[in-house]
């Protein structure tokens, strides 16, 4: 697992996030973590460093970055994404 997936995965599992369902605008899977909604979300893949943003089923490609880069994004287009990133930022678990 690469960053930021590893730290996100650890943070969510330690805090009891259920797998495979949208819960507080985050869906946790073993291969990817989705932050937002079905229509607008950030996808963090387990085996790729960084993330990509999906808007209405299309995305422009992978953005390189670590955990801090991701959770410090200022996202106001889709409030659900901003709220989820804020929660993750304040509940980070370090190993």
QUITADA-V958135 format. One record per residue. N is the residue number from 1. BURIAL is b if it has 16 or more other C-alpha atoms within 10 Angstrom, else e. D_LAST is the distance of its C-alpha to the last C-alpha in whole Angstrom. Layout:
n=N burial=BURIAL d_last=D_LAST
n=N burial=BURIAL d_last=D_LAST
This chain:
n=1 burial=e d_last=14
n=2 burial=e d_last=14
n=3 burial=b d_last=13
n=4 burial=b d_last=13
n=5 burial=b d_last=13
n=6 burial=b d_last=10
n=7 burial=b d_last=8
n=8 burial=b d_last=12
n=9 burial=b d_last=12
n=10 burial=e d_last=8
n=11 burial=b d_last=10
n=12 burial=b d_last=13
n=13 burial=e d_last=13
n=14 burial=e d_last=11
n=15 burial=e d_last=14
n=16 burial=e d_last=17
n=17 burial=b d_last=18
n=18 burial=e d_last=20
n=19 burial=e d_last=21
n=20 burial=e d_last=24
n=21 burial=e d_last=25
n=22 burial=b d_last=25
n=23 burial=e d_last=24
n=24 burial=e d_last=24
n=25 burial=b d_last=24
n=26 burial=b d_last=21
n=27 burial=b d_last=22
n=28 burial=b d_last=19
n=29 burial=e d_last=20
n=30 burial=e d_last=18
n=31 burial=e d_last=20
n=32 burial=b d_last=20
n=33 burial=b d_last=19
n=34 burial=b d_last=22
n=35 burial=b d_last=22
n=36 burial=b d_last=25
n=37 burial=b d_last=28
n=38 burial=e d_last=30
n=39 burial=e d_last=32
n=40 burial=b d_last=30
n=41 burial=b d_last=26
n=42 burial=b d_last=24
n=43 burial=b d_last=22
n=44 burial=b d_last=19
n=45 burial=b d_last=19
n=46 burial=b d_last=17
n=47 burial=e d_last=19
n=48 burial=b d_last=20
n=49 burial=b d_last=18
n=50 burial=b d_last=19
n=51 burial=b d_last=21
n=52 burial=b d_last=25
n=53 burial=b d_last=27
n=54 burial=b d_last=29
n=55 burial=e d_last=32
n=56 burial=e d_last=35
n=57 burial=e d_last=34
n=58 burial=e d_last=34
n=59 burial=e d_last=31
n=60 burial=e d_last=32
n=61 burial=e d_last=29
n=62 burial=e d_last=26
n=63 burial=e d_last=24
n=64 burial=e d_last=22
n=65 burial=e d_last=19
n=66 burial=b d_last=15
n=67 burial=b d_last=13
n=68 burial=e d_last=15
n=69 burial=e d_last=18
n=70 burial=b d_last=18
n=71 burial=b d_last=17
n=72 burial=e d_last=20
n=73 burial=e d_last=23
n=74 burial=e d_last=26
n=75 burial=e d_last=27
n=76 burial=e d_last=30
n=77 burial=e d_last=32
n=78 burial=e d_last=30
n=79 burial=e d_last=29
n=80 burial=b d_last=27
n=81 burial=b d_last=25
n=82 burial=b d_last=25
n=83 burial=b d_last=24
n=84 burial=b d_last=21
n=85 burial=b d_last=19
n=86 burial=b d_last=20
n=87 burial=e d_last=18
n=88 burial=b d_last=15
n=89 burial=b d_last=15
n=90 burial=e d_last=16
n=91 burial=e d_last=13
n=92 burial=b d_last=10
n=93 burial=b d_last=7
n=94 burial=e d_last=4
n=95 burial=e d_last=0
